[in-house]
Amino acid sequence: MTDFLKIVRDRRSANKFIENINIPRKDFHEIFEELTLAPSAFNLQHARYYVIEDKELTDKVYEASFKQYKIKTASATIVITGDKKAHLNASEIYEGSKMLGILDKTEYNMMLDIINNLYEGWGESFQHDEAIRNASLSAMLFMLLAKNKGWDTCPMIYFEKDKIRELLNISDNEVPVLMVTMGKMDKSSSKIRGARKTTSEFVKFY
Ligand SMILES: Cc1cc2nc3c(=O)[nH]c(=O)nc-3n(C[C@H](O)[C@H](O)[C@H](O)COP(=O)(O)O)c2cc1C
């Protein structure tokens, strides 16, 4: 089995974590460094990460997440948001490619026009979908990169969005997409993996 397959197969959503374990900042830095390679539409890099380690804040996040006990035991809880206005930073992102000569001025202007027409033309609901789509892809890669470093995670949606927004001072331009608890899984409380569909139930070839 390749290392990659081992990571995919070993990743489980932790039910509970072993308490009082710190995640070295170095591990976070290395995970986030690799995470910059995640794909995103037009390379707009919509995802934002809020890493919560502070005990007092964790308690508030726990309250705002319907008291899901794993938050209390996790080494960190990470809130991942998607920026609905990521397209407004396109010039900043593409400026680098222009300076390096990867894009000439005409191509650069064309790219910005395409992005602007799409995100403004298709409007709010597209911007919202894009925030969720791109942050979700990033979050999956984050969980695999964490597992690669020996850290377990659990993706979570069962939280009060507005309370989390307020606690972390998240701007209205960002959609809270997922919460990910992270730490060392307490295996004594892990369950057998839930049944999966067979591939023929969710794949169609044409
Ligand atoms: C979008 C999403 C939201 C989830 N929300 C929660 C949650 O709020 N609380 C929780 O304990 N698990 C949550 N989970 C974890 C799932 O229950 C878990 O992924 C699923 O049962 C499959 O188990 P496995 O990840 O161990 O293979 C969520 C998973 C996803 C992908």
Ligand as a Chemical Component Dictionary entry (heavy atoms), coordinates in Angstrom:
data_LIG
# 
_chem_comp.id                   LIG 
_chem_comp.type                 NON-POLYMER 
_chem_comp.pdbx_formal_charge   0 
_chem_comp.three_letter_code    LIG 
# 
loop_
_chem_comp_atom.comp_id 
_chem_comp_atom.atom_id 
_chem_comp_atom.alt_atom_id 
_chem_comp_atom.type_symbol 
_chem_comp_atom.charge 
_chem_comp_atom.model_Cartn_x 
_chem_comp_atom.model_Cartn_y 
_chem_comp_atom.model_Cartn_z 
_chem_comp_atom.pdbx_ordinal 
LIG C1  C1  C 0 -19.615 17.942 6.200  1  
LIG C2  C2  C 0 -19.455 17.035 7.395  2  
LIG C3  C3  C 0 -20.015 17.392 8.590  3  
LIG C4  C4  C 0 -19.862 16.602 9.723  4  
LIG N1  N1  N 0 -20.359 17.034 10.921 5  
LIG C5  C5  C 0 -20.098 16.329 12.048 6  
LIG C6  C6  C 0 -20.459 16.847 13.329 7  
LIG O1  O1  O 0 -21.009 17.955 13.470 8  
LIG N2  N2  N 0 -20.161 16.097 14.422 9  
LIG C7  C7  C 0 -19.522 14.892 14.323 10 
LIG O2  O2  O 0 -19.287 14.250 15.354 11 
LIG N3  N3  N 0 -19.153 14.379 13.118 12 
LIG C8  C8  C 0 -19.403 15.071 11.981 13 
LIG N4  N4  N 0 -18.984 14.603 10.753 14 
LIG C9  C9  C 0 -18.253 13.319 10.666 15 
LIG C10 C10 C 0 -19.082 12.218 9.995  16 
LIG O3  O3  O 0 -20.037 11.736 10.893 17 
LIG C11 C11 C 0 -18.135 11.107 9.493  18 
LIG O4  O4  O 0 -17.271 11.634 8.514  19 
LIG C12 C12 C 0 -18.880 9.920  8.893  20 
LIG O5  O5  O 0 -19.685 9.282  9.846  21 
LIG C13 C13 C 0 -17.921 8.888  8.292  22 
LIG O6  O6  O 0 -16.992 8.435  9.268  23 
LIG P1  P1  P 0 -15.417 8.490  9.037  24 
LIG O7  O7  O 0 -15.073 9.932  8.713  25 
LIG O8  O8  O 0 -14.784 8.050  10.329 26 
LIG O9  O9  O 0 -15.063 7.600  7.896  27 
LIG C14 C14 C 0 -19.149 15.379 9.621  28 
LIG C15 C15 C 0 -18.585 15.016 8.389  29 
LIG C16 C16 C 0 -18.721 15.841 7.292  30 
LIG C17 C17 C 0 -18.055 15.452 5.987  31 
# 
loop_
_chem_comp_bond.comp_id 
_chem_comp_bond.atom_id_1 
_chem_comp_bond.atom_id_2 
_chem_comp_bond.value_order 
_chem_comp_bond.pdbx_ordinal 
LIG C1  C2  SING 1  
LIG C2  C3  SING 2  
LIG C2  C16 DOUB 3  
LIG C3  C4  DOUB 4  
LIG C4  N1  SING 5  
LIG C4  C14 SING 6  
LIG N1  C5  DOUB 7  
LIG C5  C6  SING 8  
LIG C5  C8  SING 9  
LIG C6  O1  DOUB 10 
LIG C6  N2  SING 11 
LIG N2  C7  SING 12 
LIG C7  O2  DOUB 13 
LIG C7  N3  SING 14 
LIG N3  C8  DOUB 15 
LIG C8  N4  SING 16 
LIG N4  C9  SING 17 
LIG N4  C14 SING 18 
LIG C9  C10 SING 19 
LIG C10 O3  SING 20 
LIG C10 C11 SING 21 
LIG C11 O4  SING 22 
LIG C11 C12 SING 23 
LIG C12 O5  SING 24 
LIG C12 C13 SING 25 
LIG C13 O6  SING 26 
LIG O6  P1  SING 27 
LIG P1  O7  DOUB 28 
LIG P1  O8  SING 29 
LIG P1  O9  SING 30 
LIG C14 C15 DOUB 31 
LIG C15 C16 SING 32 
LIG C16 C17 SING 33 
# 
